[in-house]
Amino acid sequence: MKKKLIIGNWKLNPATLGEAKRLAAKIDPKPRHTAVLCPPALFLSQVEYPRLGAQDCFWMSKGPYTGQVSPLQLKDLKIKYCLVGHSEKRLTGEDDGQVNEKIKALIAYGITPVLCVGYGTTVEQDDFAVIDILRHQLGMGLAEVEPAKVVVAYEPVWAISSGNPYATKKVATPEHAETIAIFIKTKFNVDKVIYGGSTNAQNTKGFLEQNNIDGVLPGGASLLPDEFNEMINIKL
């Protein structure tokens, strides 16, 4: 069985360190697939789990950058993965050039960047229109980067819920996600593509059964221990 990569993005949850520790303790540390937890940066040094990821970083190692977290600091905490270019960051003004700088900095410190693409897509667009948007984001984000060192997460913003993984009105089909994954791998020589967009215990298997989808990036579902444990132990 091919192991899939399942990255739980906790976003700005939970509210306290104690809650974060208790949540992590409920997640299977030896799942069937490769599981990564991404708690808030403030908790990274004290949450215990075999594989931890960061939700974001800055591209400079040190300096007068108030409020930022550097790849060097993440490396010191033995962080293995880091999200970059998430739609919620792009919404605040982050551009593709900044995303590219973050990716290069992470690779320099041996951390795997998880490049999120799909911001700006709409539910009305067909596959060709989506691909046009992704082509620009990937071309800029992967500039001067070895693609094999980057995981790409396709997250159509119209399929992302606001916390409840079952509340979104529209979810991309596994077939659509597979088409996009094939494009990303073929045109940009990326080895690993995962899907993010309101995945949960009910729909994850459909995505993971696709040959070119190498994992998922759940948000709200990763805050529900039973739900997330089911996802990271799905039999394929």
Secondary structure, DSSP 4 states (H G I P E B T S, - for coil): -PPPEEEEE--S--SSHHHHHHHHHTS-SS-SSEEEEE--GGGTTT---SSBEES---SSSSSS-TT---HHHHHHTT--EEEES-HHHHTTT--HHHHHHHHHHHHHTT-EEEEEE-TT--TT--HHHHHHHHHHHHHHHTTTS-GGG-EEEE--GGG--SS-TT--S----HHHHHHHHHHHHHHH--SEEEE-SS--TTTHHHHHTSTT--EE--SGGGGSHHHHHHHHT---
